[in-house]
Amino acid sequence: MQVQVLSARFEIPDAHKIEVAKEHGAYATLDKVFAMQPEEIIELVKASGLRGRGGAGFPTGLKWSFLPKGVDKPVYLAVNSDESEPATFKDRYILVRDPHMLIEGIIICCYAIKSHHAYIYIRGEYTTQVKALQAAIDEAYDAGYLGDSVAGRDFKLDVTVHRGAGAYVCGEETALLESIEGRKGQPRSKPPFPAVEGLYGCPTIINNVQSIGSLPFILTNGPDAYKAYGTEKSPGTHLFGISGLVKKPGMYELPLGLPLLEVIDKVAGGMRDGRTLKGVIPGGSSTPVLTPEEAQTVTLDYESMAAHKTMFGSGGIVVLDDTVDMVKLVENLISFYHHESCGQCTPCREGLGWMLKIVKKIIRGEGTVADIDLLTELCDNIEMKTVCVLSAACTMSTRSYLNKFRHEFEAYVSGGASSKAAM
Amino acid sequence: MADTVKLFVNGQEVEVESGKNLIDAIGAVGIEIPHLCYHPALGADGNCRMCLVGIEDGRPPLVPACKTRVAEGMKVQLDTDKIKKIQHDVMEFELINHPVDCPICDQAGECKLQDYYMKYDGQKSRMTVKPVYKAKKLDFGCGVVHDQERCVLCARCVRFTRLITKTGELGIVNRTDAARVNIFPGRPLNNRYALNVVDLCPVGAMTSRDFRFKQRSWFLTKSPSICHGCSKGCNIFIDHNREKYKDDVIYRFRPRLNSQVNGYFMCDQGRMTYKLENDNRLTTAWIADREASVGEGVEAVRRAISQAKKAVLLVSPNCSLEQMLAVQRLAASIGAQVSGYSDGLIKQGDADGYLIQDDKSANRAGFALLGIDATKAGFDAAIQDADLLVSFQSDLSLSLGEADLTTLMEKMSTVYVGSYQNSFTAKASLRLPAASYSEDTGLIVNCDGILQQYKAAVVKNSPAAGLGQMVQMLGGSIESPAQALAELKSSVAALQSVDFEQIPSEGIALTASEVAHVAA
């Protein structure tokens, strides 16, 4: 089931070094790229059907085409490498094992969108990763792939690595821009959208590491080769981070569209012995949980996930078995989003803390059925009333547990869960 | 007239000014959109979420009104269940961690949280868990005291220090419900407009050390007036109250919007000049060291004037145009000279290019209009052979050194007619009380040539006569305010076209009026 499109060089020793990477095809596609017109590249990426791999799945080529024409300002590329969504661990592999794939992708993208400066916003906690990435960028400068004349062409490109300071919300694209600009990482109201008014007030494209990393393959092999993987509407491959209570958790590259349960069984080694499936978080902590029944029919692509009223998200799959206490899981979940709320908008700032305290109260055995109902109502009252979707990430997921596993909350309320509380 | 657009609010067509956001444009025609963080002088921030409105067929269908410009044909929904519920829910979130200490909060009565709770929320608290506790009564400097628990994090104060004073002392530290407004340790507010954050704060989080716990806002009478702290003439509210068995006392000045003069703000120094109106007032007549009735005092001054070989009338640049004219006429009738000498009120280099001016008087421009000489040379020449100096509101001790003042007062007898006691009046041989500007009506012209009218705000238990009336009692020829206005109109060219009955609230730009006429 596993494929090697993005991960082709992951297992090659020292593939993070430029000479090894080049031996295995890195930067080879640049001749072809520079022979094309920027607009042709955008069309080619559109044709590949590549969708944003940060979680939202917005078509990458289409995003690029939103850049205003004939504007006298510099265009920036910001590569989102904040990767902070719980259960998501895919971009870090690219950063450490094949950073030159990312750099090559950046060159392709910047040429296409006529940008001469790319920022890579990297999660602050990624110390190993930032070192590997910076070393690769230094190598690329030395080798002439970055700088005043990229690969000997009349094209200037600088890449700046900007480290975050530990805020999840800086993965939100406008908070990311604020953070690069040196301000507190708080999302901006949209419109204006970054493509029109982004970094330093200039048109800016923000793409995920994996989206950019997919470009060299698409340019080398053509859109059809990319579309050979995956489904019609969700083409290509994805780096899935499978974690939770399975025998072989890990990062696996798979084409989109595979049945979830088959992937859990055949790729991740299946459930632990004697345990049964209780639920699956399909794409990072913010995506609504799937019950075992729903997991039966869902496939790993944007459309199937949407049909099951959840989201594809970041490909961070968490498998939950019958030992998991869903109420405590929700406490953990809300506690994360509460902690990471930037504190800007009232509903998120005040509401998530309230939700957390209510869940804690329920776990202490002091809750009532009214508390469960209040929790559900608060999800509705907070969701989509804020500048960004951080609060929605919390409420959409929390609501799914409240709806699908309400009996577990009720068990705490009636005191029946006190024996489970030790879990 | 500005361009307008037609749009629909709750299905009803309204015509509003174009180019504005929904809050301002729709608010101007009397439809309120609730908001906490937006302020016209500070721009839209969009953090409170109280102004979310629906836009029918809009993409997105739900927008913050503060960040949304009016557009032709836009269908704004304010009364849908969805919008009402959002307003209700946001209020609930604002209040769950709020101490609800209205009984001891200075803001009570003029608090957006209270108003919006009554209007949009109105339910009992559903908080059954501990609220977030934060710090209280933090000294932020410049007389600003902050209560973090009452704060709704609207960031108006923060934006004020960044956008208006450009000093940036305030910031919001921490995230989530641990977020709070704070200063850097040891770096308190340090600007001359700091107390404006108290007015800007929509709730009781920013309080003034000077005002807190003094009065409930609903007892205060809020009378419009004009600050006399400098020549800018910032528009103010005089908030005053007569408590039972006590006199009418001013508790604070607050800035009043005048986009032509001061905008929404005023300086702290001017704000504190309310104290001069309350304290150290001259309330009775004095003949030498003896308290006397006003009638007795007036007689004594008239006698002094009639006996004087040569009198000089010293008029303060804080006097109104009417008062200046009255003094001028009196001088003409008794053959005295008028001087406006008051160099001590000019603090060279104090102006900051914003509101604060060098000249700490309200109507020096009036001297120019009426042709009153205010030079030191003119003053020196006038007193050369004079044997009587009558000061109208002018504190000569500010302009003359102690030795010079003593020499002068040995040489001639001095009379003070005015409202305040100070080191000059203490030495004057005759003193007559007059109403101050907070108790009187008058016209003044500010440093930019804008004519403004202030009206009596405070009525004392024993009101003093206005200065104009006092001048008349001393033998002046102007018998009524109406006569003063008529004579100003006929004798001052710049005032000829002014309709004193209808001076607009933003004043009249005297120098620019002709230009405006041509442009129109």
Interface residues (C-beta under 8 A of the other chain):
Chain A: A167 V169 K184 S189 H338 H339 E340 S341 C342 G343 Q344 C345 T346 P347 R349 E350 G351 L352 G353 W354 K357 I358 K360 K361 D371 L374 N381 I382 M384 K385 T386 V387
Chain B: G46 N47 C48 R49 M50 L52 L62 P64 K67 K85 I86 D89 V90 E92 F93 E94 I96 N97 R126 M127 T128 V129 K130 V132 V152 L153 I172 N174 R175 T176 D177 A178 A179
